[in-house]
Amino acid sequence: MVDADGAGRAVPEVHLKVYTLYSIPLAPMVVADLDAENVVLVKQTQDSKAAERISRVLSSEWNNMAYTARRVLTGKQVKTSPVQNTLSTSIRIGMLLRKAVDPLKAILKEAGGFLLFEGNVERVQRETTGGFTWTTVEIDGTHDCKRSKLELKAKNEFLIANKDGKLAAIAPDIITTVRNDACNCVSAEKIKKNDKLTVIGIPAPAKWRSPKGLELWKKVLRESGIKEKYAPIEKLLT
């Protein structure tokens, strides 16, 4: 078993993997529709960004859904390039969701995360285009966040959170919405008006906070219309 993965978080584009930081190519790769009736084999691409675009175009043709298998790693690369211990961490979080008396508190402690906001969803704007689901969520604060507002923006995954017009968190740090009652995750495309949500933030894996990692995310953020400069979530909250 390999207790690791290529990102340590959900990512909006297939080239947003730490393997890219090590110049490990995405191709050869396979892209297939959900029923495997259409299967495309990609022997090589100019770069990782080109592989992302090929996958995205095919996904758009197949009702915005596709499976991919990509990147061939050596044993040495498996030991050094991925984000380590993510599988075991996910298992522990799953156990906490089922067994902890206060699952939110337990998960924040396990992940080293922060409670960013609590509130009710006032507005959701969503559009799927170019193979991406673009979502903007506005949340009215409750409890300690009363009289405040939080705005979330997602390109498949949440990329930025602004509280009362000020930066609260930004990718590659992890922004996640969970239901107030059971603390179950609610992904961006499933959020609805009047949902009662808690927003949490988790520091990104160290590889993403490296100069190369931040530069890769900076390009994706700029292409998504987000111009704010990255700042670690723990510094934004102090």
C-alpha positions as CSV (number, residue, x, y, z in Angstrom):
1,M,0.0,0.0,0.0
2,V,1.2,3.5,-0.8
3,D,0.2,6.0,1.9
4,A,0.5,9.1,-0.3
5,D,-1.1,11.0,-3.2
6,G,-0.2,13.6,-5.8
7,A,-1.8,16.7,-4.2
8,G,-2.8,16.3,-0.6
9,R,-6.0,18.1,-1.5
10,A,-8.6,18.3,-4.2
11,V,-7.4,20.2,-7.3
12,P,-9.3,21.9,-10.2
13,E,-6.9,20.9,-13.0
14,V,-5.1,17.6,-13.6
15,H,-1.7,19.1,-13.9
16,L,-2.0,20.6,-10.4
17,K,-0.1,17.7,-8.8
18,V,3.2,17.9,-6.9
19,Y,4.6,15.5,-9.6
20,T,4.7,18.6,-11.9
21,L,7.1,20.2,-9.5
22,Y,9.5,17.3,-10.1
23,S,9.0,17.4,-13.9
24,I,7.3,14.0,-14.0
25,P,5.2,14.1,-17.2
26,L,1.4,13.5,-17.2
27,A,1.6,11.3,-20.3
28,P,1.4,8.5,-21.2
29,M,-2.2,8.7,-20.0
30,V,-5.7,7.3,-20.8
31,V,-8.9,9.3,-20.8
32,A,-12.3,7.5,-21.0
33,D,-16.0,8.4,-20.6
34,L,-17.9,7.0,-17.7
35,D,-19.0,3.8,-19.6
36,A,-15.6,3.3,-21.3
37,E,-17.3,3.5,-24.7
38,N,-14.8,6.1,-25.8
39,V,-11.2,5.6,-24.7
40,V,-8.4,7.9,-25.8
41,L,-4.7,7.0,-25.4
42,V,-2.3,9.9,-25.2
43,K,1.3,8.8,-25.7
44,Q,2.9,12.2,-25.0
45,T,2.2,15.9,-24.8
46,Q,4.2,19.1,-25.1
47,D,3.9,19.7,-21.3
48,S,1.6,19.1,-18.3
49,K,-0.7,22.0,-19.2
50,A,-1.3,20.5,-22.7
51,A,-2.3,17.3,-21.0
52,E,-4.8,19.2,-18.8
53,R,-6.3,20.8,-21.9
54,I,-6.7,17.5,-23.7
55,S,-8.4,15.9,-20.7
56,R,-10.6,19.0,-20.3
57,V,-11.8,19.1,-23.9
58,L,-12.6,15.4,-23.8
59,S,-14.5,15.8,-20.5
60,S,-16.5,18.6,-22.0
61,E,-17.5,16.4,-24.9
62,W,-18.6,13.7,-22.5
63,N,-21.1,15.7,-20.4
64,N,-18.3,17.1,-18.3
65,M,-17.4,13.7,-16.8
66,A,-14.4,11.5,-17.5
67,Y,-12.0,9.0,-16.0
68,T,-8.2,9.4,-16.4
69,A,-5.2,7.3,-15.6
70,R,-2.0,9.2,-15.9
71,R,1.7,9.4,-14.9
72,V,4.0,6.4,-14.6
73,L,6.2,6.6,-11.5
74,T,9.3,4.6,-10.6
75,G,9.6,3.1,-7.1
76,K,12.0,5.9,-6.1
77,Q,9.7,8.6,-7.3
78,V,6.8,7.1,-5.3
79,K,8.9,7.4,-2.2
80,T,9.9,11.0,-2.7
81,S,7.6,13.0,-4.9
82,P,4.0,12.5,-3.6
83,V,2.5,14.1,-0.5
84,Q,3.1,11.5,2.2
85,N,0.7,10.0,4.8
86,T,-2.5,11.3,3.2
87,L,-4.3,7.9,3.0
88,S,-3.8,7.2,6.7
89,T,-4.8,10.8,7.6
90,S,-8.0,10.4,5.6
91,I,-8.8,7.1,7.4
92,R,-8.4,8.8,10.8
93,I,-10.6,11.7,9.8
94,G,-13.3,9.2,8.6
95,M,-13.1,7.5,12.0
96,L,-13.4,10.9,13.8
97,L,-16.5,11.7,11.8
98,R,-18.2,8.5,13.0
99,K,-17.0,8.4,16.6
100,A,-16.0,11.8,17.9
101,V,-18.4,13.5,20.3
102,D,-17.4,16.9,18.7
103,P,-16.3,15.8,15.2
104,L,-15.6,19.4,14.0
105,K,-13.2,20.1,16.9
106,A,-11.6,16.7,16.5
107,I,-11.1,17.1,12.7
108,L,-9.6,20.6,13.1
109,K,-7.1,19.2,15.7
110,E,-6.2,16.2,13.5
111,A,-5.7,18.4,10.3
112,G,-4.2,21.4,12.1
113,G,-7.1,23.5,10.6
114,F,-9.1,26.5,11.5
115,L,-12.7,27.4,11.7
116,L,-13.2,30.2,9.2
117,F,-16.9,30.9,9.3
118,E,-20.4,29.6,10.3
119,G,-23.6,30.7,8.6
120,N,-26.5,30.2,6.2
121,V,-26.1,30.2,2.5
122,E,-27.8,33.4,1.1
123,R,-26.9,33.0,-2.6
124,V,-25.3,30.5,-5.0
125,Q,-24.3,31.3,-8.5
126,R,-23.1,28.4,-10.6
127,E,-22.2,27.9,-14.3
128,T,-20.5,25.0,-16.0
129,T,-18.4,25.9,-19.0
130,G,-15.2,24.7,-20.6
131,G,-15.2,21.6,-18.5
132,F,-15.2,23.5,-15.2
133,T,-18.0,24.3,-12.7
134,W,-17.6,27.9,-11.6
135,T,-19.4,28.6,-8.3
136,T,-19.8,31.7,-6.1
137,V,-21.3,31.2,-2.7
138,E,-22.4,34.0,-0.3
139,I,-22.9,33.1,3.3
140,D,-24.6,35.2,6.1
141,G,-22.9,34.6,9.4
142,T,-24.4,33.1,12.5
143,H,-23.2,32.5,16.1
144,D,-19.8,34.2,16.5
145,C,-19.9,35.3,12.8
146,K,-23.2,37.1,13.1
147,R,-23.3,40.4,11.1
148,S,-20.5,39.2,8.9
149,K,-20.5,37.7,5.4
150,L,-18.3,35.2,3.6
151,E,-17.8,34.9,-0.1
152,L,-16.4,31.7,-1.6
153,K,-15.3,31.2,-5.2
154,A,-14.7,27.8,-6.8
155,K,-13.3,26.5,-10.1
156,N,-14.5,22.9,-9.4
157,E,-12.8,23.3,-6.0
158,F,-12.8,26.3,-3.6
159,L,-9.9,28.7,-4.4
160,I,-10.6,31.7,-2.3
161,A,-12.6,32.9,0.8
162,N,-13.2,36.6,1.5
163,K,-14.7,37.6,4.9
164,D,-16.3,41.1,4.8
165,G,-14.3,41.9,1.8
166,K,-10.9,40.8,3.3
167,L,-8.9,37.7,2.3
168,A,-9.6,34.9,4.8
169,A,-8.0,32.0,2.9
170,I,-6.6,31.2,-0.6
171,A,-5.3,28.2,-2.5
172,P,-3.2,26.2,-2.2
173,D,-4.4,26.2,1.4
174,I,-7.5,24.0,1.7
175,I,-11.0,25.6,2.0
176,T,-13.8,23.2,2.8
177,T,-17.5,23.5,3.6
178,V,-19.1,21.0,6.0
179,R,-22.7,20.7,7.4
180,N,-23.2,22.1,10.8
181,D,-24.8,19.0,12.2
182,A,-22.8,16.0,11.2
183,C,-19.7,17.8,9.9
184,N,-20.0,16.0,6.5
185,C,-18.3,17.7,3.6
186,V,-20.4,19.5,1.0
187,S,-18.6,20.1,-2.3
188,A,-19.0,23.3,-4.2
189,E,-21.3,21.9,-6.9
190,K,-23.7,20.6,-4.2
191,I,-24.2,23.7,-2.1
192,K,-27.7,25.1,-2.1
193,K,-29.4,28.3,-0.8
194,N,-30.3,28.1,2.9
195,D,-27.8,25.3,3.6
196,K,-26.3,25.7,7.1
197,L,-22.6,25.4,6.7
198,T,-19.3,25.7,8.6
199,V,-16.3,26.7,6.6
200,I,-12.9,25.4,7.6
201,G,-9.4,26.1,6.4
202,I,-6.4,23.8,6.5
203,P,-2.8,24.7,5.7
204,A,-1.5,23.3,2.4
205,P,1.1,20.5,2.3
206,A,4.6,21.9,2.5
207,K,5.4,21.0,-1.2
208,W,2.6,23.4,-2.3
209,R,4.1,26.2,-0.2
210,S,7.4,25.9,-1.9
211,P,8.3,28.6,-4.5
212,K,7.6,26.2,-7.4
213,G,4.3,25.1,-5.8
214,L,3.1,28.6,-5.2
215,E,4.1,29.7,-8.7
216,L,2.1,26.8,-10.3
217,W,-1.0,27.8,-8.2
218,K,-0.5,31.5,-9.0
219,K,-0.9,30.8,-12.7
220,V,-4.2,28.9,-12.1
221,L,-5.5,31.6,-9.8
222,R,-4.8,34.3,-12.3
223,E,-6.4,32.4,-15.1
224,S,-9.5,32.1,-12.8
225,G,-9.7,35.8,-12.3
226,I,-8.3,35.8,-8.8
227,K,-5.6,38.4,-8.3
228,E,-5.0,38.3,-4.5
229,K,-1.5,37.3,-3.4
230,Y,-1.0,34.1,-1.5
231,A,-0.7,34.4,2.3
232,P,-0.6,31.5,4.7
233,I,-4.0,30.9,6.4
234,E,-2.5,30.9,9.9
235,K,-1.1,34.5,9.2
236,L,-4.4,35.7,7.8
237,L,-6.2,34.7,11.0
238,T,-3.8,36.3,13.5
